Every structure is written in C-alpha cells, then in structure tokens.
C-alpha cells in the first residue's frame, strides 16, 4: 500500500533493524574471540600427567585412582575424530616436548568428548575433555533471534506510527465524507490530545466554510432580487421610446438581464434546497421534457427510454435535463435523447448535430456565465448558466455530467445517475 503510514512504518522498521544489525556486527568485532590455545595447553598438561602416572603406578593404580576420569584399554576407542581440537592439543604437547599424539573423539556414553592416545606399551589411554559441547541448533537460534527482532520492531513501529498519524487519517476520512454540497457533519472532539486538536480545527474550518457559502448565497440572491426594481423602471421608460428599433433593442437587452438575474436566483435556490430526495422515474421525466420542448418548436427526438428509477428532487432534476436538452437543441441545432441503464447507473445521453466544443475549452464549460458561442457558430442569447446549473444539480444528487465531442461531429452530453436501491437490487437479481 502506497500510504504515508506504510512508508513511515517501513522507514522506521528498516532503520531500527539496520541499527541492530550494525550493533551486532560491531559487538562481534569488539569482543575477544575464545582463547582455544590456553584450553589446549591445559588439556595437554593433564594428558602428560596421566601418561606419567600410568607409567609409574601401573594398571591397577591408574584404574583405581582414575576411575571415572581416565582409563586404559587394549583396543582403540571408537568415535568421530574432531580434527581442529586434536591438532591444537598435539601442538601443545609438542611445545611441552612430548612425543605422544592424541585425538579428540565424540563420546558415546557421556556429554563430553574424550581425548585418547596410544601409549608406548601399545595400550590406549582415554581421558574426558571437560569442554561444553557444540550447540546443535545454532542456526535456528540465530534465525529465531532475527525473527523476534523483526516482528517485535514492526509491531512497536506500527502502533507508534498509527498513533502519530491519527490526525492525518482523521483528516483523510473527513475529506472523504464531504458530500457534493460541500457540507460536513461535526466531528466528535474526543480521543488523544492530537486527535482532539485535529477534530477541533476541522470543525472550526467547516463552520467558517459554511458561513462563507451562506454569505455568498445571500449576496447573489440579494443582487439578483435588487436588479428587478431598476430593470422594471428601465423597461417602463423604454416603452416610451418613439424609435421602434431603439425600443426593441432596449427591450431585448432588458430581457437578457432579466434572464441572467432569474438564472442566478434559481441557481442559489438549487444550492439551498434541502427537500428530501425521492424515487423518480427517469424515463418518464425525460419523455415529458422532450415532449414539452418539441411543442415549442425545438428539434428534439426521444430515440428510446429504458425504465429506470433514481433518487432525486423531481423539480431540480427536471430543470437539469431541460437545460441540457435546450443546450443541445439550440447550440447543436438538433438533438437525439436516450435513456439507458448500465452497470448500476441510469444514463441520459443527448447527442446533438452541432460543431462540438474545442478540446481546450472543454474544462471550462461548467463555469457560470462561460460562453462558447464563438466556437459553435451563430451567437445565441443566453445567460451562460444552463450547463453550470445542470452540473450543480446532477453533482448534488451524487451523479456525474460528462461532455465529449462525437467522432463524426457534434457533442454528446451524458448524465450518470445512480439507480434507486430497489432498481439496483433488481438488476443484481
């Protein structure tokens, strides 16, 4: 997972393990290695003493006094020979001027290895070598130490990093919960100090953002409403113009201003409308919109409409579909509308026959008051809010509005809306 928590955890775990590895290696370098030469010298001294004792005291005395420690035998003892200890003891015997040669063998009857060698009379002398046996599970012990170190370090770091990054995780979860309307429910200010501080900061930011949005909405609504009075006075004065052409020009300009003010007020109402959403038959709604616009002379055709239900505010959704259809029928000269279902979504597809929109302007088409008339042919009166309002409405009901140029010319407008729960469950069944 390419997350901040994962990266920090991996970095800290790697750093701790690297430090532990370096410290272990340095310890091995600084610690003195075992002094095997002194052990070999001590064993050689013991061997020389027993050999001299066996030569002076005889078999019985050696067997009696050496019972449990050493013994004589006519046969060579068996067992695997340890080469390095044998060479070390023989070197120590040579330094003492002794001619005997011994071998260190594994003992079958006890935990200690034995030192054995042949005496001058042909008999074999055996002596236990008191040294700890070589551990048989050294590799597993080292692997276990490394595993415990790695698991323990990882567990501690995961808990520590999770605690340290909880404010960031809280911020991520909060941002993911922000709805299309930009609203955010207050967060509980509880938990560790850092989490409480982050929740408090987010709640304060949400409150200020809400106040700013409400202030903007009130400002737009007031401006649109206040324009009505001077526009009405100007319309009355224009009626008294004697020049017919001049009067028509003034009336057209005032009508344009009225449409802009009306569109702005309607946009504000859509943003503050908290009416509950309800199931809406999208195919029936689109059929009514197309029939209404055809009755006033717009070139629109409903190609087909699959049954589909969505959760929406009926009046708002009707206005969004109407705006898109009018946009296609006027700027695109003629349009064909379809209602389809695909992958748990209901789609309203509107294909027009116009010149389309230049790709460099496609990213700005949803901006309020933005016009692309120079790129689409003859200028057509309008406030430039139709697509912006439709986009706000569709986004507010968790949908998506997509625009793309058709390969053969023209523009395709696609409204993606999630199916109502009952319709989605029927599709899965």
C-alpha positions, 0 to 999 in steps of 0.5 A: 500500500502506497500510504504515508503510514506504510512508508513511515512504518517501513522507514522506521522498521528498516532503520531500527533493524539496520541499527541492530544489525550494525550493533551486532556486527560491531559487538562481534568485532569488539569482543575477544574471540575464545582463547582455544590455545590456553584450553589446549595447553591445559588439556595437554598438561593433564594428558602428560600427567596421566601418561606419567602416572600410568607409567609409574603406578601401573594398571591397577593404580591408574584404574583405581585412582582414575576411575571415572576420569581416565582409563586404559584399554587394549583396543582403540576407542571408537568415535568421530575424530574432531580434527581442529581440537586434536591438532591444537592439543598435539601442538601443545604437547609438542611445545611441552616436548612430548612425543605422544599424539592424541585425538579428540573423539565424540563420546558415546556414553557421556556429554563430553568428548574424550581425548585418547592416545596410544601409549608406548606399551601399545595400550590406549589411554582415554581421558574426558575433555571437560569442554561444553559441547557444540550447540546443535541448533545454532542456526535456528537460534540465530534465525529465531533471534532475527525473527523476534527482532523483526516482528517485535520492531514492526509491531512497536513501529506500527502502533507508534506510527498509527498513533502519530498519524491519527490526525492525518487519517482523521483528516483523510476520512473527513475529506472523504465524507464531504458530500457534493454540497460541500457540507460536513457533519461535526466531528466528535472532539474526543480521543488523544490530545492530537486527535482532539486538536485535529477534530477541533480545527476541522470543525472550526474550518467547516463552520467558517466554510459554511458561513462563507457559502451562506454569505455568498448565497445571500449576496447573489440572491440579494443582487439578483432580487435588487436588479428587478426594481431598476430593470422594471423602471428601465423597461417602463421608460423604454416603452416610451421610446418613439424609435421602434428599433431603439425600443426593441433593442432596449427591450431585448437587452432588458430581457437578457438581464432579466434572464441572467438575474432569474438564472442566478436566483434559481441557481442559489435556490438549487444550492439551498434546497434541502427537500428530501430526495425521492424515487423518480422515474427517469424515463418518464421525466425525460419523455415529458421534457422532450415532449414539452420542448418539441411543442415549442418548436425545438428539434428534439427526438426521444430515440428510446427510454429504458425504465429506470428509477433514481433518487432525486428532487423531481423539480431540480432534476427536471430543470437539469435535463431541460437545460441540457436538452435546450443546450443541445437543441439550440447550440447543436441545432438538433438533438437525439435523447436516450435513456439507458441503464448500465452497470448500476447507473441510469444514463441520459445521453443527448447527442446533438448535430452541432460543431462540438466544443474545442478540446481546450475549452472543454474544462471550462464549460461548467463555469457560470456565465462561460460562453462558447458561442464563438466556437459553435457558430451563430451567437445565441442569447443566453445567460451562460448558466444552463450547463453550470446549473445542470452540473450543480444539480446532477453533482448534488444528487451524487451523479456525474455530467460528462461532455465529449465531442462525437467522432463524426461531429457534434457533442454528446452530453451524458448524465450518470445517475445512480439507480434507486436501491430497489432498481439496483437490487433488481438488476443484481437479481 
